[in-house]
Amino acid sequence: MNMLTDQAASSFAMADANFTQIVSKLPQVGTTIFTVMSALATEKNAVNLGQGFPDFDCDPALIEAVATAMKNGLNQYPPMAGIPALREAITQKIGRIYGGAYDPATEITVTAGATQAILTAILCCVHPGDEVIVIEPAYDSYVPAIELAGGTPVFVQMEIGPQGYAVPWPKVAAAVTGKTRLIMINSPHNPTGSVLRAADLDALTAIVRGTGILILSDEVYEHMVYDAARHESVCRHAELAARAFVVSSFGKTYHVTGWKVGYVAAPARLTAEFRKVHQFNVFTVNTPVQHGLAAYMANPAPYLELPAFYQRKRDLFRDRLRQTRFKLLPSDGTYFQCVDYSAISTMPEADFAKWLTAEIGVAAIPVSAFYHQPQESGIVRFCFAKKDQTLHAALDRLAPL
């Protein structure tokens, strides 16, 4: 048996030497910082405030709604674009909150999470040679998706001022060329916790008016905007909505990130192209979960109450963190808090995050990891979507700093 195994291994080695090596489509992609930091947090028994997911359960009523769908035999393929009841519920929510008018049959598509939605939107409209403007720091799936489509990312960096991170719209305008096909925006913003205001969307509108440029608006944290501010969804702004893919996530809204269900709202002509890619990408999405979500959405309270739910956690976290030498940046949205650690250390961000995890016992993510080339600002990101006891345990460890 060993001799046969050795012979097989030898045959594979010879065959491998004779085959042309695969040329990577993503040669710069390696192990993500999230994987590295989570592994280190586990090794050091640290409180993990790095990755952005809750450590508490969702509403049992949502679990029951999905279980009921399963028990009722709703376990086979649903329609490619999503079950009609869920698309109708999404349409009603967008209309109720933002005043946006979408046709559930032709303008709403249920997706396998926001990451798939983003990839599919990019693949359906970006061609080789097209340019896509990416505002950094940026979620780490954006650039690989652009590169897989054959597009060229064009980077504009956010600026840090007294009010935190802000988009320099004149620089965005200057980055536009005749090759610009798409501008990607994200609000509330991961990783900075900043939000776009009405004036920001007015500036974006002025940039794209009279052009064929499309917008991809990543709004997965749409229900996490604080201090009585409203979320300026692209769906509110008809001129932008007419050229936009708007992406959201049930995982973020209902504390079920592992279910990987989201959706895209877009005009019919864009949705038609989106669905051409979607049907050969994932085809469709988990049937009983769709039915469960549709039933659960009949009650708007869970997402309407979400800002207050997370603002209380944000304020708890910020109030105790102010007693350390960390400088708190604004957290106007999302469930992330960025801090400037320059009064504590001069280490590069990745090194500081590893030190914080190994020596202090709290995991964070370096914001430099959200740039195509690491940009050092002396800032790390914490996630406060955790049980109060988890936050207090982390804050107890951070208190001496």
C-alpha positions in Angstrom: 0.0 0.0 0.0 2.8 2.4 0.8 4.6 1.5 -2.4 1.5 2.3 -4.4 1.0 5.6 -2.5 4.6 6.5 -3.3 4.2 5.6 -6.9 1.0 7.7 -7.1 2.8 10.7 -5.5 5.6 10.4 -7.9 3.2 10.3 -10.8 1.5 13.4 -9.7 4.8 15.2 -9.2 5.9 14.3 -12.8 2.5 15.3 -14.2 2.7 18.6 -12.3 6.1 19.3 -13.8 4.7 18.9 -17.3 1.6 21.1 -16.9 1.7 24.8 -17.5 1.3 26.6 -14.2 -1.9 28.5 -13.6 -1.5 32.2 -14.1 -3.3 33.8 -11.1 -6.0 36.3 -11.8 -5.5 37.7 -8.4 -1.7 37.6 -7.9 -1.7 40.1 -5.0 -4.3 38.3 -2.9 -3.1 36.3 0.0 -4.3 35.6 3.5 -6.6 38.4 4.7 -5.8 40.4 7.8 -9.1 39.2 9.2 -8.0 35.6 9.1 -4.6 36.5 10.6 -6.1 38.5 13.4 -8.8 36.0 14.3 -6.3 33.2 14.4 -4.0 35.2 16.7 -7.0 36.1 18.9 -7.8 32.5 19.3 -4.2 31.5 20.0 -3.8 34.3 22.6 -7.4 33.9 24.1 -8.0 37.5 23.2 -11.4 39.3 23.1 -12.0 39.5 19.4 -13.2 43.0 18.4 -11.6 42.5 15.0 -14.0 40.9 12.6 -17.4 42.6 12.0 -20.0 40.2 13.2 -22.2 39.9 16.4 -21.5 37.4 19.1 -25.2 37.4 20.1 -28.2 35.6 18.7 -30.8 36.9 16.3 -34.5 37.1 17.2 -35.9 33.6 17.9 -39.0 34.6 15.8 -36.8 34.8 12.7 -35.4 31.3 13.4 -38.9 30.1 13.8 -40.1 31.7 10.5 -37.3 29.9 8.6 -38.0 26.6 10.4 -41.7 26.9 9.6 -40.8 27.4 5.9 -38.6 24.2 6.0 -41.3 22.2 7.7 -43.8 23.4 5.2 -41.8 21.9 2.4 -40.3 25.1 1.0 -36.9 23.5 0.3 -36.6 23.4 -3.5 -35.3 26.0 -6.0 -36.9 29.4 -5.7 -37.2 31.8 -8.7 -33.8 33.0 -9.9 -34.4 36.6 -8.8 -35.8 35.6 -5.4 -39.2 34.7 -4.1 -41.9 37.3 -5.0 -42.9 37.8 -1.4 -39.4 38.8 -0.3 -38.9 41.1 -3.3 -42.2 42.7 -2.5 -41.3 43.2 1.1 -38.0 44.8 0.1 -39.8 47.1 -2.3 -42.2 48.2 0.4 -39.4 48.8 2.9 -37.4 51.0 0.4 -40.6 52.9 -0.4 -41.5 53.4 3.2 -38.1 54.6 4.4 -36.6 56.3 1.4 -39.4 57.0 -1.0 -37.8 55.0 -3.7 -40.1 53.4 -6.2 -38.8 50.0 -7.4 -40.7 47.3 -9.3 -40.3 44.0 -7.3 -40.5 42.0 -10.5 -37.9 43.7 -12.6 -35.8 45.9 -10.2 -35.1 43.8 -7.0 -32.8 40.8 -6.9 -32.1 38.6 -3.8 -28.4 37.7 -3.6 -26.1 35.3 -1.7 -25.0 38.1 0.6 -23.6 41.6 -0.3 -20.2 40.3 -1.4 -21.8 38.3 -4.2 -24.1 41.2 -5.0 -21.0 43.5 -5.4 -19.1 41.0 -7.5 -22.1 40.4 -9.8 -22.8 44.1 -10.2 -19.2 44.8 -11.2 -19.0 41.8 -13.5 -22.2 42.8 -15.4 -21.1 46.3 -16.3 -17.3 46.6 -16.1 -15.3 45.5 -19.2 -11.6 45.2 -19.8 -10.1 48.7 -20.1 -12.9 50.3 -18.0 -11.9 52.3 -14.9 -13.7 52.1 -11.6 -13.2 54.7 -8.9 -12.6 53.2 -5.5 -12.6 55.5 -2.4 -10.2 54.3 0.2 -10.1 52.9 2.8 -12.4 50.3 1.2 -13.9 47.0 1.9 -11.5 44.3 0.7 -13.7 42.6 -1.9 -14.0 45.7 -4.1 -10.6 45.7 -5.9 -10.5 41.9 -6.5 -13.9 42.1 -8.1 -12.8 44.9 -10.4 -9.7 43.0 -11.4 -11.7 39.8 -12.1 -13.8 41.9 -14.5 -10.7 43.1 -16.3 -11.3 46.7 -15.0 -8.7 49.1 -13.6 -9.3 50.5 -10.1 -8.6 54.2 -9.7 -8.0 55.1 -6.1 -9.1 58.3 -4.2 -8.2 58.4 -0.5 -10.6 59.8 2.1 -9.2 62.7 4.2 -9.0 62.8 7.9 -10.0 66.0 9.6 -11.5 67.3 12.8 -14.8 65.6 11.9 -13.2 62.3 11.0 -13.0 60.7 7.6 -14.5 62.6 4.6 -14.6 62.0 0.8 -12.7 64.7 -1.1 -15.2 65.2 -3.9 -13.0 67.5 -6.0 -10.4 64.7 -6.1 -13.1 62.2 -7.1 -14.1 64.6 -9.9 -10.4 64.9 -11.0 -10.1 61.1 -11.1 -12.9 60.8 -13.7 -11.8 60.1 -17.3 -13.4 59.0 -20.5 -12.8 55.4 -19.3 -14.6 55.7 -16.0 -17.5 53.2 -16.0 -18.3 53.0 -12.3 -17.9 54.9 -9.0 -18.2 52.8 -5.8 -19.5 54.4 -2.6 -20.1 52.9 0.8 -22.2 54.5 3.5 -22.3 53.9 6.4 -18.7 53.3 5.8 -16.6 50.3 6.7 -14.0 50.6 8.2 -14.2 54.3 9.3 -17.8 54.5 10.7 -18.4 57.7 8.7 -21.6 58.4 6.8 -22.4 60.4 3.6 -24.7 63.4 4.1 -27.0 65.0 1.6 -24.3 67.4 0.5 -22.1 64.4 -0.4 -24.7 62.9 -2.7 -25.3 66.3 -4.2 -21.5 66.5 -5.0 -21.6 63.0 -6.5 -24.6 63.8 -8.6 -22.8 66.8 -10.1 -19.9 64.6 -11.0 -21.9 62.0 -12.9 -24.5 64.2 -14.4 -24.4 64.1 -18.2 -22.1 61.1 -18.2 -22.6 57.3 -18.6 -21.0 56.6 -15.3 -22.8 54.1 -13.1 -22.9 54.0 -9.2 -22.5 51.0 -7.0 -23.7 52.0 -3.5 -22.8 49.6 -0.7 -25.4 50.3 2.0 -25.2 47.1 4.1 -25.1 49.1 7.3 -28.1 51.3 6.3 -29.9 50.8 9.6 -27.0 51.8 11.7 -26.9 55.6 11.6 -26.8 57.4 15.0 -27.6 60.6 16.8 -31.0 61.1 15.0 -29.3 61.4 11.6 -30.9 59.8 8.6 -29.3 57.4 6.2 -28.8 59.1 2.9 -29.5 56.1 0.7 -29.0 56.5 -3.0 -32.6 55.3 -3.2 -33.6 58.8 -1.9 -32.0 60.6 -4.8 -33.8 59.8 -8.0 -31.0 61.1 -10.3 -28.5 58.8 -8.7 -30.9 55.9 -8.3 -31.5 55.9 -12.0 -27.9 54.8 -12.6 -27.2 52.9 -9.4 -26.9 49.4 -8.0 -27.9 49.7 -4.4 -26.7 46.8 -2.2 -27.9 45.8 1.3 -27.6 42.9 3.6 -30.1 41.0 5.8 -27.1 39.5 7.6 -26.1 42.9 9.0 -29.6 44.0 9.7 -30.9 40.9 11.5 -27.7 39.7 13.2 -27.4 36.6 10.9 -24.2 37.3 8.9 -23.6 33.6 8.3 -26.8 33.2 6.3 -25.3 35.3 3.5 -28.5 36.8 2.1 -28.7 40.3 0.7 -30.3 42.1 -2.2 -29.7 44.6 -5.0 -32.1 47.4 -6.1 -31.5 48.8 -9.5 -33.4 50.2 -12.5 -34.8 47.5 -14.8 -32.3 48.0 -17.6 -29.4 47.5 -15.0 -31.2 44.6 -13.2 -31.6 42.8 -16.5 -27.8 42.7 -17.0 -27.2 42.0 -13.3 -29.5 38.9 -13.5 -27.7 37.6 -16.6 -24.5 37.2 -14.4 -26.4 36.3 -11.2 -28.1 33.3 -12.8 -24.7 31.8 -13.7 -23.0 32.9 -10.6 -25.2 31.5 -7.8 -28.5 31.1 -9.8 -30.6 31.6 -6.7 -30.5 31.8 -2.9 -31.6 29.6 0.0 -35.3 29.0 -0.3 -36.5 28.6 3.4 -34.4 31.6 4.5 -36.1 33.7 1.9 -39.5 32.7 3.0 -38.5 33.3 6.7 -37.2 36.7 5.9 -40.3 37.7 3.9 -42.5 36.7 6.9 -40.3 38.4 9.4 -40.2 41.7 7.4 -44.0 42.1 8.0 -42.9 43.7 11.3 -40.7 46.8 10.6 -39.7 47.3 14.2 -36.5 45.2 14.2 -34.8 47.4 11.6 -36.5 50.6 12.8 -35.2 50.0 16.3 -31.7 49.0 15.2 -30.1 52.5 15.4 -31.0 52.8 19.1 -29.9 49.3 19.8 -26.4 49.9 18.4 -26.1 53.5 19.5 -26.4 52.3 23.1 -23.5 49.8 22.5 -21.5 52.5 20.7 -21.9 54.9 23.6 -21.1 52.3 26.2 -17.9 51.5 24.3 -16.9 55.1 23.7 -17.6 56.3 27.2 -15.1 53.9 28.7 -12.6 54.1 25.9 -12.4 57.9 26.5 -10.7 57.1 29.8 -7.7 55.6 27.9 -5.1 57.4 25.7 -6.9 56.3 22.6 -8.2 59.2 20.5 -11.7 58.4 19.4 -12.7 59.2 15.8 -16.4 59.8 15.1 -18.6 56.7 14.7 -21.6 58.1 13.0 -22.7 54.8 11.5 -21.9 51.0 11.3 -20.9 49.0 14.3 -17.2 50.0 14.1 -15.2 52.4 16.2 -11.8 53.7 14.8 -9.2 55.0 17.3 -5.9 56.9 16.9 -3.3 55.2 19.1 -0.5 57.6 18.5 -0.4 58.6 22.2 0.3 55.0 23.0 2.7 53.7 20.4 4.6 54.6 17.2 4.3 51.0 15.9 2.9 50.5 12.4 -0.8 49.6 12.5 -0.4 45.9 11.7 2.3 45.5 14.4 0.2 47.5 16.9 -2.8 45.4 16.2 -0.8 42.2 16.8 0.7 43.6 19.9 -2.7 44.6 21.2 -4.0 41.1 20.6 -1.0 39.2 22.0 -0.1 41.5 25.0 -3.3 43.3 26.0 -5.7 40.5 24.9 -8.0 42.5 22.6 -8.0 42.0 18.8 -8.5 44.9 16.4 -8.0 45.5 12.7 -5.4 47.9 11.3 -7.1 50.4 9.0 -4.0 50.3 6.7 -5.3 46.9 5.6 -8.2 48.6 3.8 -5.9 50.3 1.3 -4.4 48.8 -1.9 -1.0 49.8 -0.6 -0.8 50.1 3.2 -1.4 53.7 4.3 -0.2 54.4 7.8 -2.4 56.7 9.9 -1.9 55.3 13.4 -5.5 54.0 13.4 -7.1 50.7 14.2 -10.7 49.6 14.1 -12.8 47.9 16.8 -16.2 46.2 16.3 -18.8 46.9 19.1 -21.4 44.5 17.7 -20.9 42.3 20.8 -22.7 41.4 24.0 -22.2 43.9 26.8 -20.2 41.4 28.8 -17.9 41.0 25.8 -17.4 44.8 25.5 -16.8 45.2 29.2 -14.2 42.3 29.2 -12.4 44.1 26.3 -12.6 47.5 28.0 -11.2 46.1 31.3 -8.2 44.9 29.3 -7.8 48.2 27.5 -8.3 50.4 30.6 -4.5 50.6 31.5 -3.6 52.0 28.1 
